[in-house]
Amino acid sequence: MAADIPATPSLLRGPLAALQDTLSRHYRRLGALSRMLRFRVAASDSWMDRQAHRARPDRVLGIQIDGDVRAVLELYGLGDGHAEIGLSVEDAYQNRGLGRTLFRAGLRAAREMGVETADLFFSQSNTAIMKIVSEVGAEIRDQQGDRWASIRLL
């Protein structure tokens, strides 16, 4: 990443509809492989739009570069101190440490929400997220061709 490009995650605020629009724009900029790695399905733009506008995240963190949000982490509280995390980085911004930076900020945000355990579901071929969750001591299980990572935050 160029030294003059900030990679500081921030909490995205605003009405739910505005957050969903931000997610939609971000999802649409993901390439075919990134869509498969994040959502575990080959997804069209219209599918991405529907997914974004159905989303009801409790927190959305993003990294803004070049005037738009290029990396997104969504936190979904599931009750009983448990949450699910979704993470995506646009293709042109991958391999610059944005995912790792955003993930660590997301874990801090989850702790602040009172989350004790967080889960991530991802494709077995998503080696980048596998490395990131391994670094924080996640318990990783194979699940029907995909992977599930559970992270204790206490």
N, C-alpha and C positions, 0 to 999 in steps of 0.2 A: 504494500500500500504506500502510496506517495506520502511523504512526510507532511505535506500541507493538507491532507484529507483527514478530518477528524473522524475517529471511530468510537465516539462516545455514545453508548446507548442512552435513550431517554424514554420516559413513560409517555406514550401517546395518549392525549386527552381529547375529549370532545364527546358529542352525542354518539350513540351507538351507530347510527346511520353513517356518520362521517368516518368512524373507525372501519366500518365494513367497506366503505368506498376505498379507503386506503389499502385495506387487505386485497380487495379486488384488483386494484391497479398493480399492486406488488405481485400477486399470484399470476396475473396475465403476463408479466415480464419474465417469469420463470420459463426456462427451456423445457423441452419434453423430458429429458432425463431428470432434471431437478424436480419437475412435477411428480414423476414416478418415485423418486427417492423420498420426497416429502409426504405425498398422499398415498403412495403405494398403488396407484392406478394411472393409466394413461388418461389424461384429462384434457378436454377441449377448453377453449376460452369460456364458453357458456357454462360448462361444468364448474370452472374456477369461479365465475361470477356467482353462481348459485351457492357454492360452498362458502364464499366470503359473506354473502348476504344472509346466510343461515347462522353464521358464527355469532356466538354470544360470550366472548372472552371476558374474564374478570379483570385482566390486565393485558395490555399490549405494549411491548417495548420495541423500539426500532432504532436503527442507525440510519441517519440521513446523510446522503452524499450526492453531490451534483444536483441538488434541488429536489430530491425525492427520497422516500424511504426505500432503502436497498436491501435491508436485512430486517426480519421481523421475528419476534418471539411472542407467542400467545400463551397465556396462562388461563386454564379453565379449572376453577375450584369445583371439586366433586363432593365436598362435605367430609366430615370426620377427619379433618386435617390432611386431606388428600387432594392432589391436583394432577392435571395432565398438561404437558407442554407440547407445543408445536413450534418448529423452528424452520425458517427458510432464508436463504441468501441468493440473491439474483446471480445468474451465471457469470456475468462480467465482473462481479465483486467477490467471487469465491477464491479460496486459497490465499486470503489476506489476513486471516485471523478474526474476521468479523463474527463468524459463527461462535467461536470459542468465547470471544468478548461478550457477545450478546447472551450466550448461555449462562455464563457466570453471573451476569447482571440479573438474568431471569431467576436464578436460584436465590439470589439475595432478595428479590422482590417477593418470591414465594415464601421465604422465611418471614418477611415482614407481614405477609397475609396470614401467618400462623400455620402455613403448610408444613406438615411433618414428613410426608413422602410425596414424591412427584414421579410420574410415569411418562415415558416417551415410547411411541410405537414407530418403527421405521423399517425400511427395506433392508434385508441382509446385505445387499450390495452397497449400502450407504456407509462406506468405510470412514468418512469424515466424522459423522455423528457418533459412530462406534468408538472412535478414538477419543472424542470429547467426553462422552459419558463414562468411558473407562477411566479417564483421568480423575474423575470425582468419586470413584469407587462404586459406581452403579452395579447393581445385580442385573445381569443380562441373561435373558432366556430366549431361546428360539421358539417361535410360535407360528405354526402353519406357514412356513416359508418366509416369515418376517421375524423381526426381533422386537422384544419388549425390554426396556430398561427401567428399573425402579431405583430411585435415589432417595436415601434417607437424609433428611435435612437437619436433624437434631444434633 
